[in-house]
Amino acid sequence: MSERVRPRSASADVMSGASAMGHSARSIVPPDTGRPARAVSGYGRNGRGLARLGAMLLYPVSPNAVSRSAASRPRGVSWLLGSGGTDVDGGRREIVDAAEGWEQPVARAAVSRQDPTAHIGRFVLPASDADLPPGVQRTLRFTCGSLPLDRTLMIPSSARPIDRSCLRYVASRVQVLGFGERGTGLWVEARGKDPVAIVPTDRIAVIEDVSVLCYRRLSIRAADARLSVRYVPDAHASLGGPIAWLRHRIRGDARGDLPWQGLRPVGSARVPETWRGVAEAVADESGRSGAAMLFGLAPSAGDGFPRGALVALTPGELIVLAEPDDPPVAAAWPQLLVMPRRLLQSAHPDDDRLVLRAGGVDRSIRLGNRFSAAAAELIECAGPVRAMEPEPA
């Protein structure tokens, strides 16, 4: 059964002088993959989170078919996210996720003390252009190309913490995120008529969706452009269709070879059933082309509990799924990194990290020495991509 996420209006108290937009909208229903859902059992802290991320990727994994076991608790891998990232070992009042240029400080008293997630953004899918702020859809279509409503997401006025103690908050007015043919753009109310960020589709090198404090952060990156939006973890389903469409676009018509097909564990790691289900979903999505996948247990930054991660190489993409290292509310959801192989430039281990470069964008993922070396070898052995030959009639 498809999960529905009801649109929620933001409180007028979130930001001084900012009122909640009274746009009507319909519930967001993730697209139907046309395939039966696969039941997977939980491993570690949140097997359900893994399955729901699979659903977001349009993998045939049912978020409703997964039981959450209190006895088994999977963990994840530490990600280096650069400036404003989650790899911070300082005090609880140190900034973990820095404010964007359009976000403004807001008093702690203006947000809910009982629920720090109460004012975090939720996606709203508009039913018509009239449900969006005046002129926004026209502006995004002009700058980003063809843009139907099912690839347009609105985030009402919202606020989020920026430190571990949840004492400092920043707020944003209404945001509109559009996945257009020529580019992905973000428009923010009161920041002028033009989008605050546009990432050209043909230069998108990284799609990244990670847990930060009690929310999720979606980032789309090119060498010279970046946009990021924050949202409540329950809103994953809203991104399913647009992200699947964007992944298909940035893969292009090129493909690379695979050194093998299937799932292999790194070292003596046992592959839990939940991860086997996710690996099978990756392979299913790749179709006849298949995928070469590695599963391993990455070290923890703090408690020493091993954390699961999957590195998957398909003919068109590099996909990394990892359970998060930072445990609050949002840690129920795995981290995701996607790079198109046509832009993938290098992969090498650096101590206990896998260092990746694609389209001029660098990412570093903490997987442990052995896992990082194995993943780098897989990527390097696969070689460059080539133009896809037309299928015989």
C-alpha positions in Angstrom: 0.0 0.0 0.0 1.3 3.4 -0.9 2.2 5.7 2.0 0.5 9.1 2.0 2.0 12.2 3.5 -0.5 14.9 4.3 0.6 18.4 3.6 1.0 20.5 6.8 0.8 24.3 7.0 3.6 26.0 9.0 3.0 28.1 12.1 2.9 31.8 11.6 5.1 32.1 14.7 8.1 30.4 13.1 9.5 33.6 11.6 9.0 37.1 12.6 6.9 38.9 9.9 6.4 35.6 8.0 3.0 34.1 7.8 2.1 30.6 6.8 1.1 30.3 3.1 -2.5 29.2 2.8 -2.0 27.3 -0.4 -4.3 24.4 -0.9 -2.7 21.1 -1.9 -3.4 17.5 -2.4 -1.8 14.6 -0.5 1.4 13.3 -1.9 1.2 9.7 -3.1 4.5 8.0 -4.2 4.4 6.5 -7.7 3.4 2.9 -8.1 6.3 0.8 -9.3 4.0 -1.7 -10.8 5.8 -4.5 -8.9 4.8 -6.4 -5.8 6.3 -5.2 -2.5 9.0 -7.2 -1.0 8.9 -7.9 2.8 12.3 -7.5 4.5 13.2 -8.2 8.1 14.8 -5.5 10.2 18.5 -5.6 11.1 19.8 -3.3 13.7 18.2 -0.1 14.8 15.8 0.5 11.9 15.2 -2.0 9.1 12.1 0.0 8.3 14.2 3.1 7.5 16.2 1.0 5.0 13.1 -0.2 3.4 11.5 3.2 3.2 14.6 4.6 1.6 14.3 1.8 -0.9 10.8 3.0 -1.6 12.0 6.5 -2.1 14.4 5.3 -4.7 11.4 3.5 -6.4 12.9 0.2 -5.3 10.1 -2.4 -4.9 10.4 -2.5 -1.1 7.3 -1.9 0.9 7.7 0.5 3.9 4.6 -1.1 5.5 5.9 -4.6 5.2 8.9 -4.1 7.5 8.7 -4.8 11.2 11.0 -2.8 13.5 12.8 -5.1 16.0 13.9 -3.6 19.3 16.3 -6.5 19.7 18.3 -5.7 16.6 19.7 -2.3 16.0 21.6 -1.5 12.8 23.9 1.5 12.7 25.5 3.3 9.8 28.6 5.0 8.5 30.1 8.4 9.3 30.0 10.8 6.3 32.3 13.7 5.7 30.0 16.4 4.4 32.4 19.3 4.4 31.4 22.7 5.6 28.1 22.5 7.6 28.2 18.7 7.6 27.5 16.2 10.3 31.0 15.0 11.0 31.4 17.2 14.1 33.0 16.0 17.3 32.7 19.2 19.3 30.3 20.3 22.0 26.5 20.1 21.9 26.3 23.9 21.1 28.7 23.7 18.2 27.0 24.4 14.8 26.4 21.1 13.0 24.5 22.3 9.9 25.2 26.0 9.1 22.4 28.4 7.9 21.9 29.0 4.2 22.1 32.5 2.9 18.3 32.9 2.9 17.8 31.6 6.4 17.5 33.9 9.4 18.0 33.3 13.1 14.8 32.8 15.1 14.2 32.8 18.8 14.1 29.4 20.5 10.8 30.5 22.2 9.1 30.7 18.8 9.4 26.9 18.2 8.0 24.0 20.1 10.0 23.0 23.2 8.3 19.6 23.3 8.9 18.6 19.7 12.0 20.0 17.9 10.7 18.6 14.6 7.4 20.4 14.8 8.5 23.2 12.5 10.8 21.4 10.1 9.7 21.6 6.5 7.3 19.2 4.9 6.9 18.8 1.1 3.6 19.9 -0.4 2.7 18.8 -4.0 0.6 21.5 -5.6 -2.5 20.6 -7.5 -2.2 23.6 -9.8 -0.1 26.6 -10.4 -2.6 28.6 -8.3 -1.4 26.6 -5.2 2.1 28.1 -5.6 3.2 31.7 -4.8 2.3 33.9 -7.8 4.7 33.6 -10.7 7.0 31.0 -9.2 6.1 28.2 -11.6 6.6 30.5 -14.6 10.0 31.6 -13.2 11.2 28.1 -12.6 10.1 26.9 -16.0 11.9 29.8 -17.6 15.2 29.1 -15.8 15.0 25.3 -15.4 13.1 24.2 -18.5 10.0 22.0 -18.8 8.6 21.5 -15.3 5.3 19.7 -14.6 3.6 20.0 -11.3 4.5 16.4 -10.2 8.1 17.5 -10.2 7.4 20.7 -8.2 7.6 20.5 -4.4 6.7 23.4 -2.0 7.9 23.7 1.6 5.9 26.1 3.7 7.6 28.5 6.2 9.8 26.3 8.4 12.5 26.4 11.1 15.2 24.0 12.1 18.0 23.7 14.8 21.6 24.1 13.8 23.3 22.7 16.9 23.1 19.5 18.8 21.5 21.1 21.9 18.6 22.5 19.7 19.0 25.9 21.3 19.8 27.8 18.1 17.3 27.8 15.2 17.1 29.4 11.8 14.0 29.9 9.8 13.1 30.1 6.1 10.1 31.5 4.3 8.3 29.4 1.7 10.6 27.4 -0.6 9.7 25.8 -4.0 11.9 23.1 -5.4 11.6 22.3 -9.1 13.1 19.4 -11.1 13.2 20.8 -14.6 14.6 19.4 -17.9 17.6 21.8 -18.0 18.2 22.1 -14.2 17.0 21.8 -10.7 16.1 25.1 -9.1 15.2 26.4 -5.6 13.0 29.5 -5.2 12.7 31.2 -1.8 10.0 33.8 -0.8 11.3 37.3 -0.2 14.6 36.6 -2.0 13.6 38.2 -5.3 11.8 36.7 -8.3 14.7 34.5 -9.4 15.7 31.2 -7.9 18.4 31.3 -5.2 20.1 28.3 -6.7 20.1 26.4 -10.0 22.1 23.3 -10.7 22.2 22.4 -14.4 21.0 18.8 -15.1 24.0 17.9 -17.3 26.5 18.9 -14.6 24.8 17.3 -11.6 27.6 15.1 -10.1 26.1 14.2 -6.7 22.7 13.6 -5.2 23.0 13.3 -1.5 20.3 12.7 1.2 21.6 12.5 4.7 20.5 12.6 8.4 21.4 15.8 10.2 20.2 16.2 13.8 16.4 15.6 13.8 15.8 16.1 10.1 17.0 15.2 6.6 19.0 17.2 4.1 18.8 16.7 0.4 21.7 18.2 -1.6 22.2 18.3 -5.3 25.7 19.3 -6.4 27.7 20.3 -9.4 31.3 21.6 -9.4 30.1 25.2 -9.5 26.5 25.0 -8.0 24.7 23.5 -5.1 21.3 23.6 -3.5 20.1 22.0 -0.3 16.7 21.6 1.4 15.8 20.3 4.8 12.7 18.3 5.5 11.1 16.1 8.2 12.2 12.4 7.8 8.6 11.2 7.3 8.4 13.1 4.0 10.7 10.7 2.1 7.9 9.4 -0.1 7.4 12.8 -1.5 10.8 12.7 -3.2 10.4 9.2 -4.8 9.1 10.3 -8.2 11.3 13.5 -8.7 14.5 11.8 -7.5 14.0 8.7 -9.7 13.3 11.0 -12.7 16.5 13.1 -11.9 18.6 9.9 -11.5 17.5 8.7 -14.9 18.3 12.1 -16.5 21.8 12.4 -15.1 22.8 8.9 -16.0 22.5 9.9 -19.6 23.1 7.4 -22.5 26.4 6.1 -21.3 27.2 2.9 -19.6 30.2 1.2 -18.0 31.3 -2.4 -17.6 31.0 -4.4 -14.3 33.7 -6.7 -13.0 31.0 -9.0 -11.7 27.3 -9.1 -10.9 25.7 -9.8 -7.5 26.4 -9.1 -3.8 29.7 -9.8 -2.1 30.4 -9.3 1.6 33.6 -7.6 2.7 35.7 -9.8 4.9 33.7 -11.9 7.3 30.7 -9.6 7.4 27.3 -11.3 7.4 24.8 -9.8 5.1 21.5 -9.3 7.1 18.2 -10.0 5.4 17.2 -6.3 5.3 20.4 -5.5 3.4 19.9 -8.5 1.1 16.4 -7.1 0.3 17.9 -3.7 -0.6 20.6 -5.2 -2.7 18.0 -7.3 -4.6 16.0 -4.1 -5.2 19.1 -2.4 -6.6 19.7 -5.3 -8.9 16.0 -5.4 -10.0 16.2 -1.7 -10.9 19.2 -2.3 -13.0 17.4 -5.0 -15.0 19.4 -7.1 -17.4 22.5 -4.9 -16.8 22.8 -6.0 -13.2 24.9 -4.5 -10.5 28.2 -5.2 -8.6 27.6 -4.7 -4.9 29.7 -4.8 -1.7 28.3 -5.0 1.8 30.4 -4.3 4.8 30.4 -3.1 8.4 31.9 0.3 8.9 33.4 1.5 12.2 31.4 3.8 14.5 32.6 7.3 15.3 31.4 6.9 18.9 29.9 3.8 20.4 31.9 1.2 18.6 28.8 -0.6 17.3 29.4 -1.7 13.6 27.3 0.0 11.1 26.1 -1.4 7.8 26.8 0.0 4.3 26.3 -1.0 0.7 28.3 0.2 -2.2 26.6 -0.6 -5.6 28.0 0.0 -9.0 25.5 -0.2 -11.9 26.3 0.5 -15.6 25.1 4.1 -15.1 25.5 4.9 -11.4 27.5 4.6 -8.2 25.2 4.2 -5.3 26.2 4.2 -1.6 23.7 3.5 1.1 24.8 3.6 4.7 23.3 3.7 8.1 23.9 7.0 9.8 26.5 7.6 12.5 24.6 10.4 14.2 21.8 8.9 16.2 19.0 11.4 16.9 15.5 11.2 15.3 16.6 11.3 11.7 19.0 8.4 12.2 16.1 6.1 11.5 16.8 6.7 7.9 20.0 5.7 6.0 22.3 8.0 4.2 22.2 8.0 0.4 24.8 9.1 -2.2 24.4 8.8 -6.0 27.0 9.7 -8.6 26.5 9.2 -12.4 29.3 7.0 -13.8 29.7 9.3 -16.8 31.1 11.9 -14.5 33.0 9.6 -12.0 36.6 10.6 -12.1 38.4 8.7 -9.3 38.0 6.5 -6.2 40.7 5.7 -3.7 41.1 4.7 -0.1 42.5 7.3 2.3 43.1 5.5 5.7 39.6 4.5 6.8 37.7 6.6 4.2 36.6 6.1 0.6 37.4 9.3 -1.3 35.3 9.9 -4.5 35.5 12.5 -7.1 32.8 13.1 -9.8 32.3 16.1 -12.1 34.7 18.2 -9.9 32.9 17.4 -6.7 34.7 15.5 -3.9 33.0 13.3 -1.3 34.6 11.3 1.5 32.9 8.4 3.2 34.1 6.6 6.4 33.8 2.9 5.6 36.9 1.5 7.4 40.2 0.5 5.9 39.3 -2.8 4.4 35.9 -1.8 3.0 37.3 1.5 1.6 40.0 -0.4 -0.3 37.6 -3.0 -1.6 35.1 -0.3 -2.8 37.9 1.7 -4.5 39.1 -1.5 -6.3 35.6 -2.3 -7.5 35.2 1.2 -9.0 38.6 1.4 -10.6 38.4 -2.1 -12.0 35.1 -1.3 -13.7 36.8 1.4 -15.9 35.3 4.3 -17.8 31.8 4.4 -19.3 31.1 4.4 -23.0 28.3 5.5 -25.3 25.3 3.2 -25.1 24.7 1.2 -28.3 21.1 1.1 -29.5 19.3 -2.2 -28.7 18.6 -4.5 -31.6 15.1 -4.2 -33.0 
